[in-house]
Amino acid sequence: MQGSDTKKLNLPLDKPEAESLRAGDRVLLTGEIYAARDAAHQRMYGIISECEAAGEDPRSGLPFPLEGAAVYYMGPSPAPPGKVIGSAGPTTSGRMDKYTPGLLDMGLKVMIGKGKRNTSVNDAIVRNGCVYLAAVGGAGALLSKCIKRSEVIAYDDLGAEAVRRLYVEDFPAIVVTDSTGKCLYA
């Protein structure tokens, strides 16, 4: 995927970097990504609700810092012997749409998955200067080669849907929705 027009980005991503990206840009990501799927998002949403009801900062109970963070909607297959992780392809992002605007409002900057997002997510992307990236579905075995470290950091009881901290090098993705609201799916 690397070419002269491919942008290399280091994570976490700050707002000016996110705002410089445009729908259709090809990127290679290096740094920490947090993998979380449906069940983990549901649990984080419950924690946020509990913190807000108690008058506490909703970020205080979350398993990773949101400011500038990238979340990958992925649940890996078990790691084969000698490998860091098994197949690590994206899952359908729309399943996280209920939870996403609140996370973007609290500092999440990058989402990686596949498929369309709803209007409230797209509005939150623009409001917060974020980006939504697509990873190639069906290429999980190839994408796993970019993952150099993987560790479960929360919700181990969720198995493949536990929250993981991944360290990636040159992880390929395409900007689907940019901070201006332009979307390749439109």
C-alpha positions as a Markdown table, in Angstrom:
| # | Residue | x | y | z |
|---|---|---|---|---|
| 1 | Met | 0.0 | 0.0 | 0.0 |
| 2 | Gln | 2.9 | 2.4 | 0.5 |
| 3 | Gly | 3.4 | 4.9 | -2.3 |
| 4 | Ser | 4.5 | 8.5 | -2.6 |
| 5 | Asp | 1.1 | 9.7 | -1.6 |
| 6 | Thr | 0.8 | 7.5 | 1.5 |
| 7 | Lys | 1.0 | 9.4 | 4.7 |
| 8 | Lys | 2.9 | 7.9 | 7.6 |
| 9 | Leu | 1.3 | 8.8 | 11.0 |
| 10 | Asn | 2.4 | 8.2 | 14.5 |
| 11 | Leu | -0.2 | 7.5 | 17.2 |
| 12 | Pro | -1.7 | 9.0 | 19.3 |
| 13 | Leu | -2.9 | 11.5 | 16.8 |
| 14 | Asp | -3.4 | 15.2 | 17.7 |
| 15 | Lys | -6.3 | 17.3 | 16.4 |
| 16 | Pro | -4.2 | 19.2 | 13.8 |
| 17 | Glu | -2.9 | 15.9 | 12.3 |
| 18 | Ala | -6.4 | 14.5 | 12.2 |
| 19 | Glu | -7.8 | 17.6 | 10.6 |
| 20 | Ser | -5.1 | 17.5 | 7.9 |
| 21 | Leu | -6.3 | 14.2 | 6.6 |
| 22 | Arg | -8.8 | 13.9 | 3.7 |
| 23 | Ala | -11.3 | 11.2 | 2.7 |
| 24 | Gly | -9.4 | 8.9 | 0.3 |
| 25 | Asp | -5.9 | 9.5 | 1.9 |
| 26 | Arg | -4.0 | 6.3 | 2.4 |
| 27 | Val | -2.2 | 6.1 | 5.7 |
| 28 | Leu | 0.3 | 3.9 | 7.5 |
| 29 | Leu | -0.1 | 4.0 | 11.3 |
| 30 | Thr | 2.6 | 3.3 | 13.8 |
| 31 | Gly | 2.0 | 3.4 | 17.6 |
| 32 | Glu | -0.6 | 2.2 | 20.0 |
| 33 | Ile | -4.1 | 1.2 | 19.0 |
| 34 | Tyr | -6.8 | -0.1 | 21.3 |
| 35 | Ala | -8.9 | -3.0 | 20.0 |
| 36 | Ala | -12.4 | -3.0 | 21.2 |
| 37 | Arg | -15.7 | -4.5 | 19.8 |
| 38 | Asp | -19.3 | -4.5 | 20.7 |
| 39 | Ala | -19.2 | -6.1 | 24.2 |
| 40 | Ala | -16.3 | -3.9 | 25.3 |
| 41 | His | -18.1 | -0.8 | 24.1 |
| 42 | Gln | -21.2 | -1.7 | 25.9 |
| 43 | Arg | -19.3 | -2.2 | 29.1 |
| 44 | Met | -17.4 | 1.1 | 28.7 |
| 45 | Tyr | -20.8 | 2.8 | 28.1 |
| 46 | Gly | -22.1 | 1.4 | 31.3 |
| 47 | Ile | -19.0 | 2.7 | 33.2 |
| 48 | Ile | -19.4 | 6.1 | 31.7 |
| 49 | Ser | -23.1 | 6.2 | 32.7 |
| 50 | Glu | -22.2 | 5.2 | 36.3 |
| 51 | Cys | -19.4 | 7.8 | 36.6 |
| 52 | Glu | -21.7 | 10.5 | 35.2 |
| 53 | Ala | -24.5 | 9.5 | 37.7 |
| 54 | Ala | -21.9 | 9.7 | 40.6 |
| 55 | Gly | -20.7 | 13.2 | 39.4 |
| 56 | Glu | -17.3 | 11.8 | 38.4 |
| 57 | Asp | -15.3 | 12.3 | 35.3 |
| 58 | Pro | -16.6 | 9.6 | 32.9 |
| 59 | Arg | -13.1 | 9.0 | 31.6 |
| 60 | Ser | -11.8 | 7.9 | 35.0 |
| 61 | Gly | -13.2 | 4.4 | 34.8 |
| 62 | Leu | -12.2 | 3.6 | 31.2 |
| 63 | Pro | -9.5 | 1.1 | 30.4 |
| 64 | Phe | -7.4 | 3.4 | 28.3 |
| 65 | Pro | -6.8 | 7.2 | 27.8 |
| 66 | Leu | -9.1 | 8.6 | 25.1 |
| 67 | Glu | -7.2 | 11.8 | 24.3 |
| 68 | Gly | -5.8 | 11.3 | 20.8 |
| 69 | Ala | -6.4 | 7.5 | 20.9 |
| 70 | Ala | -7.2 | 5.2 | 18.1 |
| 71 | Val | -9.7 | 2.3 | 18.5 |
| 72 | Tyr | -9.8 | -0.6 | 16.1 |
| 73 | Tyr | -13.0 | -2.5 | 15.9 |
| 74 | Met | -11.5 | -5.9 | 15.9 |
| 75 | Gly | -11.6 | -9.2 | 17.7 |
| 76 | Pro | -8.6 | -11.3 | 16.9 |
| 77 | Ser | -8.5 | -15.1 | 16.4 |
| 78 | Pro | -6.2 | -16.9 | 18.8 |
| 79 | Ala | -2.5 | -16.4 | 18.2 |
| 80 | Pro | -0.8 | -19.4 | 16.5 |
| 81 | Pro | 2.4 | -20.6 | 18.1 |
| 82 | Gly | 5.2 | -18.1 | 17.7 |
| 83 | Lys | 2.9 | -15.3 | 16.6 |
| 84 | Val | 1.8 | -12.1 | 18.5 |
| 85 | Ile | -1.8 | -12.4 | 17.4 |
| 86 | Gly | -4.1 | -14.4 | 15.1 |
| 87 | Ser | -6.0 | -13.0 | 12.2 |
| 88 | Ala | -6.9 | -9.4 | 13.0 |
| 89 | Gly | -9.4 | -8.0 | 10.5 |
| 90 | Pro | -11.9 | -5.3 | 11.1 |
| 91 | Thr | -15.5 | -5.8 | 12.1 |
| 92 | Thr | -18.5 | -3.8 | 11.1 |
| 93 | Ser | -18.2 | -0.4 | 12.7 |
| 94 | Gly | -21.9 | 0.4 | 12.7 |
| 95 | Arg | -22.4 | -1.9 | 15.7 |
| 96 | Met | -20.5 | 0.6 | 17.8 |
| 97 | Asp | -22.4 | 3.7 | 16.6 |
| 98 | Lys | -24.6 | 3.9 | 19.7 |
| 99 | Tyr | -21.4 | 4.5 | 21.8 |
| 100 | Thr | -19.2 | 6.4 | 19.5 |
| 101 | Pro | -20.3 | 10.0 | 19.7 |
| 102 | Gly | -19.7 | 10.1 | 23.4 |
| 103 | Leu | -16.3 | 8.6 | 23.1 |
| 104 | Leu | -15.4 | 11.1 | 20.4 |
| 105 | Asp | -16.6 | 14.0 | 22.6 |
| 106 | Met | -14.3 | 12.7 | 25.3 |
| 107 | Gly | -11.2 | 12.7 | 23.1 |
| 108 | Leu | -11.1 | 9.6 | 21.0 |
| 109 | Lys | -9.5 | 10.8 | 17.7 |
| 110 | Val | -9.3 | 7.8 | 15.3 |
| 111 | Met | -11.6 | 4.9 | 14.6 |
| 112 | Ile | -10.7 | 1.9 | 12.4 |
| 113 | Gly | -13.2 | -0.6 | 11.1 |
| 114 | Lys | -15.3 | -1.2 | 8.0 |
| 115 | Gly | -18.6 | 0.0 | 6.7 |
| 116 | Lys | -20.8 | 3.1 | 7.0 |
| 117 | Arg | -21.4 | 5.1 | 10.1 |
| 118 | Asn | -24.7 | 6.8 | 11.1 |
| 119 | Thr | -25.4 | 10.5 | 11.1 |
| 120 | Ser | -24.7 | 11.0 | 14.8 |
| 121 | Val | -21.2 | 9.5 | 14.4 |
| 122 | Asn | -20.5 | 11.6 | 11.3 |
| 123 | Asp | -21.7 | 14.7 | 13.2 |
| 124 | Ala | -19.4 | 13.9 | 16.1 |
| 125 | Ile | -16.4 | 13.3 | 13.8 |
| 126 | Val | -16.9 | 16.9 | 12.4 |
| 127 | Arg | -17.6 | 18.4 | 15.8 |
| 128 | Asn | -14.4 | 16.9 | 17.3 |
| 129 | Gly | -12.0 | 17.0 | 14.4 |
| 130 | Cys | -11.7 | 13.2 | 14.2 |
| 131 | Val | -11.3 | 10.6 | 11.4 |
| 132 | Tyr | -12.8 | 7.3 | 10.6 |
| 133 | Leu | -10.4 | 4.9 | 8.8 |
| 134 | Ala | -11.2 | 1.7 | 6.9 |
| 135 | Ala | -9.0 | -1.4 | 7.1 |
| 136 | Val | -9.4 | -3.9 | 4.4 |
| 137 | Gly | -11.9 | -6.6 | 5.3 |
| 138 | Gly | -10.9 | -10.1 | 4.5 |
| 139 | Ala | -7.2 | -9.3 | 5.0 |
| 140 | Gly | -6.9 | -10.1 | 8.7 |
| 141 | Ala | -4.0 | -12.4 | 8.3 |
| 142 | Leu | -2.0 | -9.8 | 6.4 |
| 143 | Leu | -3.0 | -7.0 | 8.9 |
| 144 | Ser | -1.9 | -9.1 | 11.8 |
| 145 | Lys | 1.7 | -8.9 | 10.5 |
| 146 | Cys | 1.7 | -5.2 | 11.3 |
| 147 | Ile | 0.8 | -5.9 | 14.9 |
| 148 | Lys | 4.1 | -6.2 | 16.9 |
| 149 | Arg | 2.7 | -6.5 | 20.4 |
| 150 | Ser | -0.7 | -7.3 | 21.9 |
| 151 | Glu | -1.9 | -7.5 | 25.4 |
| 152 | Val | -5.3 | -7.7 | 27.0 |
| 153 | Ile | -5.7 | -4.7 | 29.3 |
| 154 | Ala | -9.4 | -5.0 | 30.3 |
| 155 | Tyr | -12.4 | -7.3 | 30.3 |
| 156 | Asp | -10.5 | -10.5 | 29.9 |
| 157 | Asp | -13.8 | -12.3 | 30.6 |
| 158 | Leu | -15.0 | -11.2 | 27.1 |
| 159 | Gly | -12.5 | -13.4 | 25.3 |
| 160 | Ala | -11.8 | -12.2 | 21.8 |
| 161 | Glu | -13.8 | -9.0 | 22.6 |
| 162 | Ala | -11.6 | -8.0 | 25.5 |
| 163 | Val | -9.9 | -4.6 | 25.2 |
| 164 | Arg | -6.4 | -5.0 | 23.9 |
| 165 | Arg | -3.5 | -2.6 | 23.6 |
| 166 | Leu | -1.8 | -3.2 | 20.3 |
| 167 | Tyr | 1.5 | -1.8 | 19.0 |
| 168 | Val | 1.4 | -1.5 | 15.3 |
| 169 | Glu | 4.0 | -0.6 | 12.6 |
| 170 | Asp | 2.9 | 0.7 | 9.2 |
| 171 | Phe | -0.6 | -0.5 | 9.7 |
| 172 | Pro | -2.4 | 0.3 | 6.4 |
| 173 | Ala | -5.8 | 2.1 | 6.3 |
| 174 | Ile | -7.8 | 4.5 | 4.2 |
| 175 | Val | -9.5 | 7.7 | 5.4 |
| 176 | Val | -13.2 | 7.1 | 4.9 |
| 177 | Thr | -14.6 | 10.1 | 6.8 |
| 178 | Asp | -12.5 | 13.1 | 7.4 |
| 179 | Ser | -12.9 | 16.0 | 9.9 |
| 180 | Thr | -14.9 | 18.0 | 7.4 |
| 181 | Gly | -17.5 | 15.3 | 7.0 |
| 182 | Lys | -16.5 | 14.2 | 3.6 |
| 183 | Cys | -17.2 | 10.5 | 3.3 |
| 184 | Leu | -16.1 | 8.0 | 0.6 |
| 185 | Tyr | -19.3 | 6.0 | 1.1 |
| 186 | Ala | -21.5 | 9.0 | 0.3 |
